[in-house]
Amino acid sequence: MKPGKLHAWMAALTEIGAGLLLALGFLTPLAAAGMVGVMVVAAWTVHRHNGFMIVREGWEYTFVLAVVAASIATLGPMEWSVDSALGIDEHWDGYVGLAIGAGGGVLAGLTQLAVFYRPPKSDEAASQ
């Protein structure tokens, strides 16, 4: 990802921010979309060449986190959430939550990859 330092900071802030929003149940599908987007990018840029299992730094864990975030978006924010306290929880669950959380997250992640991802140069190409 170019520029690397900026994307590292943005990924960290998104993980923390989306995690806090999910824990609070505030703007739940949007928080889930943020988490799914970060996990799509992480799985593709860092983990995909290592296979599936996390013990070999594979993409299993990023996949599980994305599925959990999409599931939370589909189920909705539940009764003890900020969304419920604000009265916006009924608009966020079911297929709408799934579309925003999973669909929006995957679309955001793929867009970020298309715009900013630059594969590392191979050792063979670098030595020439």
C-alpha distance (Angstrom), angle and dihedral (degrees) to the residues before:
residue distance angle dihedral
M1 . . .
K2 3.74 . .
P3 3.01 123.0 .
G4 3.79 88.7 30.6
K5 3.80 101.5 -168.1
L6 3.81 92.9 50.6
H7 3.80 92.5 49.0
A8 3.79 92.2 47.5
W9 3.80 90.2 54.2
M10 3.79 93.1 44.8
A11 3.82 92.0 49.1
A12 3.80 91.7 50.3
L13 3.80 92.7 47.3
T14 3.79 91.5 47.0
E15 3.80 92.6 50.1
I16 3.80 92.0 49.2
G17 3.80 95.1 41.3
A18 3.79 96.1 44.7
G19 3.80 90.8 45.0
L20 3.80 91.6 52.7
L21 3.80 92.1 46.4
L22 3.81 90.9 49.7
A23 3.81 91.1 48.6
L24 3.80 90.9 51.0
G25 3.78 94.1 41.8
F26 3.80 91.3 -126.4
L27 3.81 118.2 148.3
T28 3.78 85.0 -13.3
P29 3.83 102.0 -175.9
L30 3.81 91.6 45.6
A31 3.80 90.6 50.2
A32 3.79 89.3 48.6
A33 3.80 90.0 50.2
G34 3.80 89.6 53.8
M35 3.79 91.2 50.9
V36 3.81 93.5 46.0
G37 3.80 91.3 48.2
V38 3.80 93.2 51.8
M39 3.80 91.1 47.0
V40 3.82 92.5 50.4
V41 3.80 90.2 53.1
A42 3.81 93.3 44.2
A43 3.80 92.7 48.2
W44 3.80 92.6 50.6
T45 3.80 100.8 40.3
V46 3.81 102.0 37.1
H47 3.79 113.9 13.7
R48 3.80 110.5 33.1
H49 3.81 97.1 84.7
N50 3.81 91.9 52.9
G51 3.79 97.0 65.2
F52 3.78 128.0 -119.2
M53 3.81 107.0 -58.6
I54 3.79 119.7 86.3
V55 3.81 91.9 -142.6
R56 3.82 85.7 73.0
E57 3.82 91.6 41.1
G58 3.80 90.5 -99.4
W59 3.77 129.0 156.8
E60 3.82 97.6 -95.4
Y61 3.81 96.2 101.1
T62 3.80 95.4 46.8
F63 3.80 88.4 49.7
V64 3.82 92.1 50.8
L65 3.81 92.0 49.1
A66 3.81 91.3 49.7
V67 3.82 92.0 48.8
V68 3.81 91.7 48.5
A69 3.81 91.3 49.6
A70 3.83 91.1 48.5
S71 3.80 89.7 47.9
I72 3.80 91.8 52.1
A73 3.80 89.5 49.7
T74 3.82 90.3 50.9
L75 3.81 95.1 47.4
G76 3.78 92.0 46.1
P77 3.78 131.8 -133.2
M78 3.86 96.8 -62.7
E79 3.80 129.1 -144.9
W80 3.82 103.1 -57.3
S81 3.78 97.6 52.8
V82 3.76 136.7 108.5
D83 3.82 88.4 -118.5
S84 3.81 89.3 57.3
A85 3.81 92.4 47.0
L86 3.80 89.5 52.1
G87 3.80 92.0 46.4
I88 3.80 95.4 -121.2
D89 3.81 96.8 108.6
E90 3.80 96.5 96.2
H91 3.80 91.2 62.0
W92 3.79 95.2 53.9
D93 3.81 107.6 55.2
G94 3.80 136.3 85.7
Y95 3.77 120.7 16.0
V96 3.78 92.9 -11.2
G97 3.81 90.9 57.2
L98 3.79 91.0 44.7
A99 3.80 92.1 50.0
I100 3.80 92.9 48.8
G101 3.81 97.2 39.2
A102 3.79 102.9 39.4
G103 3.79 101.8 20.5
G104 3.78 95.4 41.6
G105 3.78 92.4 43.8
V106 3.80 94.7 50.3
L107 3.81 90.8 45.3
A108 3.82 91.3 49.5
G109 3.80 92.5 47.6
L110 3.80 93.8 47.9
T111 3.80 91.1 46.7
Q112 3.79 91.1 51.6
L113 3.79 90.6 49.3
A114 3.81 92.1 48.7
V115 3.79 93.3 50.1
F116 3.81 103.7 35.9
Y117 3.82 111.0 18.9
R118 3.76 116.6 106.2
P119 3.82 114.3 176.2
P120 3.79 114.4 -126.5
K121 3.76 115.3 -102.6
S122 3.78 112.9 -102.7
D123 3.80 119.2 -114.6
E124 3.81 90.1 -115.0
A125 3.81 93.7 54.9
A126 3.81 91.9 44.0
S127 3.83 92.6 53.7
Q128 3.81 94.3 54.9
